[in-house]
Amino acid sequence: MTPLTPGTRIFIAGHRGLVGSALVRHFTEHGFTNLILRSSADCDLRDAAATDALFAETRPEAVIDAAALVGGIAANADRPADFFSDNVRIQVNLLDSAVAYGVARFLFLGSSCIYPKVAPQPIPETALLTGRLEETNEGYAMAKLAGITHVVAIRRQYGLPYISAMPTNLYGPGDNFNPDSSHVLPAMIRRFHDATQNRAKTATCWGSGRPRREFLHVDDFAEACRFLLDHYDDDLPINVGTGTDVTIAELAGLTAGVVGYRGGIEWDQTRPDGTFEKLLDVSRINDLGWKATTHLEDGIRMTYRWFVEHSDDCRR
């Protein structure tokens, strides 16, 4: 593999999102000066003609697909067609344009939700397509599976070293803290912060608290993305995570402690738990030489500090 250089023209699709903004921070801090950044207002990636025009204008040498419609259990359950349609169109347009304009390297970002609802723990990459998906995010997961299939098809038809990475649950600066559409960790930060500000005696979290989840700080993931572009070339997607997990109840305790919430925690078991356990097998990326370095409690503390500093922007 030829490593990326500071002058490589890198298109970070979705640069304003959680992952995209972390990628911009990482590459900027490491001296990369040719980042191609376009907002959805500048170019709607669901539009094939607009995407083609963008590639014709900017001629990227590498692309990281961090553009996606994402959300938590509630959002996925309420808008499954949107999550399928928008994501399929975005990734098809990006990959087709990348091939058409000779992009040398492409990193497609999937999600751990693409694995079967019942899978070996920790989940190896070979578990893909071996069982039924979790129903609450089936539309999003199927779209991401289509993206992985598209990457493999391009590799086989055109011989291009395009790759896919499957991150575990990500969190960090720039996350979505909307209580109705966010993922579990930012939802907890917002919930416990509001409860503390309102001097509430109790705060309610979704589900039973028993499922287990793995969490990776988004800045660690951004580092992993560059590492993979420099060191990985294979048909098989590669997992990116920490290799450790906690129960949702343990996560609530950690988050409440960081926020300074001292009230009680109640569990609304009318709300879905989702997959009971979802820990990724990260032995392949570890064997290549990359490991996550941010401890969960430290990561939550950094994320909460960002939330407080940007609270006016996060009240959505």
C-alpha positions in Angstrom: 0.0 0.0 0.0 1.2 3.5 -0.8 0.5 5.7 2.3 -1.5 8.9 2.0 0.6 12.0 1.9 -0.2 15.5 3.2 -0.9 16.6 -0.4 -3.3 13.7 -1.2 -6.6 15.1 -2.4 -9.1 13.5 0.1 -12.8 13.9 -0.2 -14.4 13.5 3.2 -18.1 12.9 2.4 -20.3 14.0 5.3 -17.6 16.2 6.9 -20.1 18.0 9.3 -21.3 14.8 11.0 -19.9 13.0 14.0 -17.4 10.9 12.0 -16.8 13.4 9.3 -15.9 16.2 11.7 -13.5 13.9 13.5 -11.8 13.0 10.2 -11.4 16.6 9.4 -9.8 17.2 12.9 -7.5 14.2 12.5 -6.2 14.9 9.0 -5.8 18.6 9.7 -3.9 18.0 12.9 -1.6 15.6 10.9 -0.7 18.2 8.2 -3.0 17.2 5.4 -3.7 20.3 3.3 -5.8 19.1 0.4 -9.1 18.1 2.1 -12.2 18.3 -0.1 -15.2 19.3 2.0 -18.8 20.0 0.7 -21.9 20.4 2.8 -25.2 18.9 1.8 -26.3 22.4 0.8 -23.3 22.5 -1.7 -23.9 19.0 -3.0 -26.8 16.6 -2.3 -25.1 13.2 -2.5 -28.5 11.6 -3.1 -28.4 13.3 -6.5 -26.3 11.3 -9.0 -25.8 14.2 -11.4 -24.7 16.5 -8.5 -22.3 13.9 -7.2 -20.8 13.3 -10.6 -20.3 17.1 -11.1 -18.5 17.3 -7.7 -16.1 14.6 -8.7 -15.5 16.1 -12.1 -14.6 19.4 -10.4 -12.5 18.2 -7.5 -10.9 15.0 -8.8 -10.3 13.4 -5.4 -7.5 10.7 -5.1 -9.1 9.2 -2.0 -12.6 9.2 -0.6 -13.9 8.4 2.9 -17.7 7.8 2.9 -18.9 9.3 6.2 -22.1 10.6 4.7 -25.2 8.8 5.9 -28.6 9.3 7.4 -28.2 7.9 11.0 -30.2 7.8 14.2 -31.1 5.7 17.2 -33.7 3.0 17.7 -36.6 5.4 17.6 -35.6 7.2 14.5 -34.9 3.9 12.7 -38.2 2.4 13.7 -40.1 5.5 12.6 -38.4 6.1 9.2 -37.1 2.8 7.9 -37.8 3.7 4.2 -35.8 6.9 4.6 -32.9 5.2 6.2 -32.8 2.6 3.4 -33.4 4.9 0.4 -31.2 7.8 1.4 -28.2 5.7 2.4 -28.4 3.5 -0.7 -28.5 6.5 -3.0 -25.6 8.3 -1.2 -23.2 5.3 -1.3 -24.1 4.2 -4.9 -23.5 7.7 -6.2 -20.2 8.1 -4.4 -18.9 4.7 -5.5 -20.0 5.0 -9.1 -18.4 8.5 -9.3 -15.2 7.2 -7.7 -14.9 4.5 -10.3 -15.7 6.9 -13.2 -13.1 9.5 -12.1 -10.3 7.1 -11.2 -10.3 7.5 -7.4 -7.4 5.3 -6.2 -8.6 4.6 -2.6 -12.1 4.5 -1.2 -13.1 3.7 2.4 -16.7 2.8 2.9 -18.0 3.0 6.5 -20.6 0.6 7.6 -21.9 -0.2 11.1 -21.9 -3.0 13.6 -25.7 -3.2 13.2 -25.2 -5.1 9.9 -24.4 -8.2 11.8 -27.1 -10.8 12.6 -29.2 -10.2 15.7 -27.9 -13.5 17.0 -24.2 -13.9 16.3 -21.1 -15.3 18.0 -19.6 -13.0 20.7 -17.3 -11.2 20.0 -18.6 -10.9 16.4 -16.1 -11.8 13.7 -16.3 -10.3 10.2 -17.2 -13.7 8.9 -20.6 -13.5 10.7 -21.9 -11.2 7.9 -25.1 -12.5 6.3 -25.3 -15.6 8.5 -28.6 -14.7 10.2 -31.6 -12.3 10.6 -30.9 -8.7 11.4 -32.2 -6.8 14.4 -35.7 -5.6 13.3 -35.5 -2.1 14.7 -32.7 -1.0 12.3 -33.2 -3.4 9.4 -33.6 -0.7 6.7 -30.3 1.0 7.7 -28.5 -2.3 8.0 -29.6 -3.5 4.6 -28.5 -0.3 3.0 -25.0 -0.7 4.6 -24.9 -4.4 3.5 -25.6 -3.2 -0.1 -22.7 -0.8 0.2 -20.3 -3.6 1.3 -21.5 -5.7 -1.6 -20.9 -2.8 -4.0 -17.3 -2.3 -2.7 -16.6 -6.0 -3.2 -18.1 -5.9 -6.7 -15.9 -3.0 -7.7 -12.8 -4.8 -6.4 -13.6 -7.8 -8.5 -14.7 -6.0 -11.6 -12.2 -3.1 -11.7 -9.3 -4.4 -9.5 -9.5 -1.2 -7.3 -8.3 -1.5 -3.7 -11.6 -0.2 -2.2 -12.3 -1.3 1.4 -15.0 -1.3 4.0 -14.7 -0.8 7.8 -17.3 -1.7 10.4 -17.2 0.6 13.5 -18.8 -0.2 16.7 -21.0 2.3 18.5 -19.3 5.7 18.1 -19.6 8.8 20.3 -17.7 12.1 20.9 -17.7 15.8 19.9 -20.3 16.7 17.3 -22.7 13.9 18.2 -26.5 14.3 18.0 -27.9 15.0 21.5 -31.6 15.1 20.4 -33.5 13.0 23.0 -35.8 11.6 20.3 -33.3 10.7 17.5 -29.9 10.2 19.2 -28.0 7.1 20.0 -27.8 5.8 23.6 -24.8 7.5 25.0 -25.5 11.1 23.8 -29.1 10.6 24.8 -28.0 9.7 28.3 -25.7 12.8 28.5 -28.6 15.0 27.5 -31.0 13.3 29.8 -28.8 13.4 32.9 -27.7 17.0 32.1 -31.3 18.2 31.8 -32.3 16.3 35.0 -29.4 17.9 36.9 -30.3 21.4 35.6 -33.9 20.9 36.5 -33.0 19.3 39.9 -35.1 16.3 39.0 -35.2 13.4 41.5 -35.3 10.7 38.8 -34.3 10.3 35.2 -35.7 7.7 32.8 -33.6 5.6 30.4 -35.0 3.3 27.7 -35.2 -0.5 28.0 -34.1 -2.8 30.7 -30.5 -1.7 31.1 -29.3 -5.3 30.6 -28.0 -5.3 27.0 -24.3 -5.0 26.5 -22.7 -2.5 24.2 -19.2 -1.5 23.0 -18.3 2.2 22.6 -15.5 3.8 20.6 -14.5 7.4 20.8 -14.8 9.0 17.3 -11.3 10.5 17.4 -9.9 6.9 17.8 -12.0 5.9 14.9 -10.7 8.7 12.7 -7.2 7.6 13.4 -8.2 4.0 12.5 -9.6 5.2 9.1 -6.3 6.7 8.1 -4.5 3.6 9.4 -6.7 1.4 7.2 -6.2 3.5 4.1 -2.5 3.0 4.6 -2.4 -0.6 5.6 -5.5 -2.6 4.6 -6.5 -4.1 1.3 -9.0 -7.0 1.4 -12.5 -8.0 0.2 -13.6 -8.7 3.8 -14.8 -5.7 5.8 -12.8 -5.0 8.9 -14.1 -4.4 12.4 -13.1 -1.3 14.4 -13.7 -1.2 18.1 -12.3 -1.5 21.6 -12.8 -5.2 22.2 -14.6 -4.4 25.5 -18.2 -3.7 26.4 -20.5 -2.6 29.3 -24.1 -3.1 30.1 -26.4 -0.2 29.4 -27.0 0.1 33.1 -23.2 0.4 33.7 -23.1 3.0 31.0 -25.8 5.0 32.7 -23.9 4.9 36.0 -20.7 6.1 34.3 -22.5 8.9 32.4 -24.4 10.1 35.5 -21.2 10.2 37.4 -19.4 12.3 34.7 -22.4 14.7 34.4 -22.8 15.0 38.2 -26.3 13.7 38.3 -27.1 12.3 41.8 -30.8 11.3 41.4 -32.4 8.0 40.7 -32.4 6.1 37.4 -35.6 4.5 36.2 -35.9 2.1 33.3 -38.8 2.2 30.8 -39.1 -1.4 29.8 -41.9 -0.6 27.3 -39.0 0.8 25.1 -37.0 -1.7 23.0 -33.6 -3.0 24.1 -32.4 -3.8 20.6 -29.8 -6.6 20.2 -29.0 -8.0 23.6 -25.2 -8.2 23.0 -23.0 -6.7 20.3 -19.3 -6.9 20.9 -16.9 -6.8 17.8 -14.0 -9.1 17.4 -11.2 -6.6 16.7 -8.3 -9.1 16.5 -7.7 -8.5 12.7 -7.2 -4.7 13.1 -5.2 -5.2 16.3 -3.0 -7.7 14.5 -2.3 -5.1 11.8 -1.0 -2.8 14.5 -3.9 -0.5 15.5 -5.6 -0.4 18.9 -8.1 2.1 20.5 -6.5 4.2 23.2 -9.4 6.3 24.8 -10.8 4.8 28.0 -14.7 5.0 28.0 -15.0 7.2 31.1 -12.4 9.6 29.8 -14.2 9.7 26.5 -17.5 10.4 28.1 -15.9 13.2 30.1 -14.5 14.8 26.9 -17.8 14.4 25.2 -19.7 16.0 28.1 -17.3 18.9 28.1 -17.9 19.5 24.4 -21.7 19.2 25.0 -21.6 21.9 27.7 -19.5 24.2 25.6 -21.8 23.8 22.6 -25.1 23.5 24.6 -26.9 26.1 22.6 -26.2 24.2 19.3 -27.1 20.9 20.9 -30.6 21.9 22.1 -32.1 20.4 19.0 
